Amino acid sequence: MRYLIQDILYEQREERREYVYDSMRLWTVLSGKKDRFVEYSGFPFGYTSVFFITGHNYMVYEYLIKNKELIKEKLIVIITCKKDYKFNFLKTKANRIFISKQNAEGYSEIVYGDQFKLGFDLTESEVIFYNSAKTKNIKESVVDSFEEIYFNN
Amino acid sequence: MKEIIILSAIKYEDKEISNYGDCMLINTGNELVIYDCGSEEHADRVIEYMRKNEYESAIVVLSHNDSDHFNGIRKLIEQKKVSIIVTTLLLKYVDDILELIDDKRRAREKVKEQILERYNNIAELSGENLRDIYDCDIIASGVKIIGPDKSYMLETVAKRLDGREGDGVDGETAVNATSIQVSIEFDSHKLLLCGDCSYPAIEDKVRDFDIIQLPHHGKSKQAEKIFEKKNDQIKTVYLVSDNTGGSNGGSDNLNEKGHIIHNTKDSDDIIVPDIVSSKKTVYTGRKLGY
């Protein structure tokens, strides 16, 4: 499992690492800093083939375009505002791509984390995922909590 | 609806060890409904509230027989503050219960005797102005009784009185499992009060409510099932009336992270319209866009 956060969210890193542990039962270790994203890898390494990335949409998009060859995970979870961005370039036969729930305008709204006793503000999908993962495996929780993006072949 | 208040025992004496029970005040603006009153301390506060809000009497709904929901009602009656008490009047259903027990050895009088013995607090109310929950579903404007289902109630009581299958029902005692459920509608909100009820008793209703009292003082077993059922409804506000001190665990094992929960154990009285209509709503107004 890899979990990437944009540099502007770096101050949330410890709370997010606690979130990952609470929800996925994975410790995280810093495994890289690149193109304005900080990467954490879940430990045990290779436990599950999921790639999470969160940040502002234009930064997320640029990172994914630039590094698409290095993203081999079977589940790709993009936590950002979709707006008019398209992620077709990421799609392979082997993977499924998900995005955080969007409102009617194509934005992923942020909720107050302290209302949920979580240490950082986050998207609705991340709240649902946090609770879903208590009773389901990570893949099932991703499917329950995020919106899958389908592509026309 | 003027306000709904879940009383907290946080300022009472010996709150760490004493069980002051539940007490909820529902002030419609024209009528006052009291859902349970578990201690004299709560009763004193109810009486003071009535004085300040110029209510001479109130409608009491007693969710079930347990003392931590009943003990303050005596004082309210003594002080002549009660117009009517709505609860489950099981003596009306002796024949139905006898039929459900289906034990040819048991006589009608014996079943009556068992009801009076095992539902002793309710029996103590004999002579007061009582109303059975299945005779009056609408209590006041916006306040109505929605459960338990009558057949569930009678089957559960029959099982308890029969005794051959033990007293447990759906993970709760029979008395708790059949707690009276009240729905309160105000503005665009729906609030569910459910005493100490079992999860199956409310399972098919919880998704219809955006504010829910977690049953049995926030015990984690029922709460976790409700959370799972409403997993995608993140804006749901959960209320916990845990004034149980060290007496029965209450919400001690409740994991509150991931949900919007207000608990009387940690705060002063919970005033419902305030917590759902404050400026700080769930959404920050920020987006993960530009």
Interface residues (C-beta under 8 A of the other chain):
Chain A: D22 T54 G55 H56 N57 Y58 I79 T80 C81 K83 S100 Y107 S108 E109 I110 V111 Y112 Q115 F116 K117 L118 D121 T123 E124 V127 I128 Y130 N131 S132 K134 T135 D144
Chain B: E224 F227 E228 N231 D232 I234 E256 K257 G258 H259 I260 I261 K280 V282 Y283 T284 R286 K287 L288 G289 Y290
